[in-house]
Amino acid sequence: MPSSPQNKTPSLGRLTSAVICVKTQNHCYERYAIIDQSLVWYGSMNLLSKNKEDDSLMRIVSPEIAAELLELGLKNEQ
């Protein structure tokens, strides 16, 4: 995770101020958000910035997929 993610964008600052765990990775082309360890938003859209007309986003309700993405994210941090 980059140091001081709240300094990167106002959106990150608002999320971290609300005590929401935010993990960012440089050079990551997989974009997803996991909410309550079961709801996954996954796609090409940059979740913390403006969207483009060709962006896509899927909403998936699956604790199994959320757990797998969390595990992959933790492996990438090491």
GIBELRA-V533898 format. One record per helix or strand. SS is the DSSP state (H for helix, E for strand). FROM is the first residue (numbers start at 0). TO is the last residue. If there is no record, write none. Layout:
ss=(SS | SS)
from=(FROM | FROM)
to=(TO | TO)
//
This chain:
ss=(H | H | E | E | E | H)
from=(4 | 9 | 30 | 38 | 56 | 62)
to=(6 | 16 | 34 | 42 | 60 | 76)
//
